[in-house]
Every structure is written in C-alpha cells, then in structure tokens.
Amino acid sequence: MGLTLDGFAELVSEKEPHRPEMDPPESWWKNRSGSWSISLKRCTLHVMKPLRIPVIVLLAFNGISAIFGGGALMIDTTGQSIGMPLSLLRYSPFEDFLIPGILLFLFNGLSSVLVAIAVGKKAKGYPLLVMGQGVASVTWIVTQVIMIRGIGMLHYLYGSIGLVVLLAGIYFHIYRAAKRLGARGA
C-alpha cells in the first residue's frame, strides 16, 4: 500500500492545477525497456551548471575573507587589529596568532580561491578539490571551536559554508561518475 504515481498526481492536483508544460521530458523517467525509472544523468544536467555558480561564490567568499583574516593575523600576531584577544589561545598550543594566521591564509584562503578558479574552468578532478576544500573548511572550524572552547555566529556561518561546499563536491563527483557511466552505455 504505497503511494503510486497516479496517487501522487491526484494529491498534487488537489492543491494546484496540473500544467503539462512543467512536466519533465518522458525520457528522464522511461528506460529502454519501457518501464519507469529515474535517470540520474538526465535529471542532474539541469542543476549542474546553476549549482557551480553558488559554489564558486561560496569558495571565493571563504577564500577572500580567510586571506584578509589570515594576513591580518600574520601582520599583527596579537590579534588586536581584528579584535581577537590573545586569551582566545589559552587552551591551544599557540602563544600568538602567527601560526593560525599562516594556516588560515594558506588552507582556507589561498586554497579556496584556487579551487573556485578550478571549478570555474571545470578543471579535471575539480569535484575532488571541492570536496577537499569542504573538508578543510569544516575541519578548520571544528578545530577552532575545540581550541577556543567556544562558538560564535561566524563559526556557524563558515561551518555551514564548508558543509555546503563538501556536499556540492560530493554531488559533482556523483554527477561526473553518472556521466562517465552514461557515456559507456551502462
């Protein structure tokens, strides 16, 4: 006793009238034998390009803000120029913000910008780069929260960006795999 396609159509039609022009092409759902199934390759074609643009924006935002933040911490290792007291580091292995600034600059800043460029150019293997950058961003935030033993709004913001980038990288990887399988006729 599951919900059938006809039952779903009736459920939807109660709320708003059916508009045939909004239906996906039948080729998305019908396979060669004439039975109904979803084609991952055909469905993802319509969302792949629009998804790349926000990922590039998120990577660029993450990268540029980390370059400025990391650069500021490398220049002023006390953190006072950006309103970060040295007391934040009391539970960390660092005496000042030099090493965290360098790490932030390189692994969240420079790498995010380079991955954004790779996504824009559709460089070979860019889905793995996106996943890696998502993992790096989430790891940075989790480590920071553990070391300062506190959490703030920016942790939620940049942690969410890292998670979205990671999930987008997984999606890009699945899409590319489906595309390769489709090209082989599998």
HELIX and SHEET records of a PDB file:
HELIX    1   1 LEU A    5  LYS A   15  1                                  11    
HELIX    2   2 PRO A   20  MET A   22  5                                   3    
HELIX    3   3 GLU A   26  TRP A   28  5                                   3    
HELIX    4   4 LEU A   40  ILE A   75  1                                  36    
HELIX    5   5 GLN A   80  ILE A   82  5                                   3    
HELIX    6   6 LEU A   86  LEU A   89  5                                   4    
HELIX    7   7 LEU A   98  LEU A  103  1                                   6    
HELIX    8   8 LEU A  104  LEU A  110  3                                   7    
HELIX    9   9 SER A  111  GLY A  120  1                                  10    
HELIX   10  10 TYR A  126  ILE A  148  1                                  23    
HELIX   11  11 MET A  153  ALA A  183  1                                  31    
END                                                                             
